[in-house]
Amino acid sequence: MNKFSSAVLILSSTLLFACGQQEATNEPAPAAADSGSESALQAAEQIESEYMREIIKEISQDSYEGRGPGSRGDVKARLYLAERLAELGLEPAAADDSWEQPFDLVGVNSAQPDEWVFNGADDSLTLKQWEQFIVGSGIQEESAGLTDAELVFVGYGIQAPEFDWDDYKGVDLNGKVLLMMNNDPDWDPELFAGDTRLWYGRWDYKYLSAARQGAVGAIIIHTSKSAGYPFQVVQTSWTGVQFELPAGDEPRSPVKGWVTEDSARELVAMAGFDLDALREQADNRDFTPVPLGITTSINMDVEIQRVQSANILGLIPGSDPELKDEVVIYTAHHDHLGIGTPNEEGDAIYNGAFDNATGVAQVMVIAKAIKALPEAPRRSVLIALVGAEEQGLLGSEYYAANPTFAPGKIAANINYDGGNVWGHTHDVTYIGLGKSSIDQIATMVAKEQGRVVKADQFSDKGYFYRSDQFSFAKIGVPAMYLDTGTDFVDRSPEWGREQQNHYTEVNYHQPSDEYDPNWNLDGMVDDAKLGYWTGLAIANSDLLPVWNTGDEFEQLRLDALAPVE
Ligand SMILES: [Zn+2]
C-alpha cells in the first residue's frame, strides 16, 4: 500500500483541473509539486496507527464526559487538541493568535410532556413520549407550545422549483401543525437524484420548510428507511439540551416533533385516513395538503442556557508567497453528545470514540505528516477541529459564516467523520464523489494505493449533508468527505456492510460508542494517507478544484470566486 510513485504529485499539478467549465482563478505558476515527492513519501510514513490510537483513547475516556458542547469535557478536549497541534508545530490560526475560534450556542432544553393528545371529530388519541413521540421547542424562549391547532398532512413538505415540485400548492398553512414524511421522492433518477438523499430529504430542511409556511408545529413521521436510522437515534439525539447558533431573523415554528410510523398510522386512522394511501398521494406532483380534521395542543417549559464552544484552528502556512493566501482545510468534529439518558447498563456518558475521535485522529495524523515535509505545500493548510457538529454542524457553520480565509480562497475541504476501525479495504468511500474535480485526484491516489474510490454506498442516508463538509459546500467550497470502504481484505463481500450496519444499530449515538482496543486501524491509515496525498496535490497545484458543471453548489462557488479574481 505504500509504494507510491511521484505520479500523483506531478500529474495533479498540471492536468487535473480541466474538467469544469469555469476557468480556475490562478495564473499557472512554476510547478513545484513534482519536486520533493520522495520527501512527501517519507513524510507519509508519519501516518501510522499508534499516534491515532493515542488520541482516540484519550478524548473518548469517561473523564471527557462525552465532549458535549460547552461542557467541562468540551473544554478539556479543546485544550488537549490545541496542545497536540502546538506540539506538532502548527500555528494558532484563530483571532489574536489563539487556537480557539469561540462561538456562542443557545442550549434549548424542552421539558417534554409525558403524553400528547390529538382530538378527532369524535375520538381522541394519546401518544406516549419516548415510545411514540419526541418533541422539542423550535424557538429560543422560556416556553413553547400551540393551542387547538389543526393537523395537516403535507406529504414530503418540499418546495423545489428546479424539480417542479411543490407540496403546498399555495394552501394557507399559517397556524397549522404539519405532519410530514421524511426523505425526498426516491423512485425516479431524474427527480431529487433518485434514491440519493438531497437537502430536501433532511429533517432540518423539513422544519425550516414548515416554518416558512407559518406553521406553528411540524411533526416528522419516522421510518428507519426514510431517516436512515432507527427511532432510538431520534430518542437519544432529541432529548436533553439541543444546541443552536443564536437565533437570527429566520422563520421558526414553536414545536418540532417526531412520531413513530405506527403512531402516525393510528393518528390518521382516527380521522378516517389510511397512511399508506396518503403517502401514495404524496408521491405525486399533483398532491395537495390534506387537512386531517384533528386538533392538538401542547405546551413545554423550556430551559434556555447560553454556552460557548470553539473550533480549534491550527495553520501550516504555505511556502509559495502568492498561493499561501489560499488554503486547503481539513476538518473533523471534536464534540459528541456529552452526558445523556443512561443505557440499560446505566452508562450515561456518550463517549463518541468512533464518532468522532477517529476522525479527529485522522486529521491530526495528516497534520503531523504535512509538518514532516521539509518544505510546506505551496498553499496553506488549515486544520479545523470543529465543535458542536452533532447539534447540526454548528461549529463548521459558524466557521463558514466567519471564515479565516475568504470562501473564494479556500481551495477545498477534506472532512473525516468516523474512521474505519475494521481493517484494510479494497475500496474507500468518498462522499461527494461525482460533484467536483477533486474526484480525479482522489481516484488516482486510491489507485496508487491499489484501491478504488466508491461513491456513498448508503446514498439514501444523505451523508453529504450530515457532516461538516456540507457547511463548506454551502459557501461554495469543493469538498470531500472520506469514509470507510465496505470491501474488506480477506473478508466476504457482505462483511463490511454488516459491521457498519451493526455499528449504526447498536452503537451509533449511544453510550456504547467506546474505544475498543481490538479496533484495527489499518484502514484508517490508508484513508488518512488518501486525504494526505489528495490535500497535498490540491495545495501544490497551479489551479483550484472546481465543482462539476451543473452541480448544486457550482453557482455558489462562482459567486465566492468573483470578489477575489
Ligand atoms: Zn460525527
Residues whose N, C-alpha, C, O or C-beta is under 5 A from the ligand:
A	BS01	ZN	D355 N356 D417
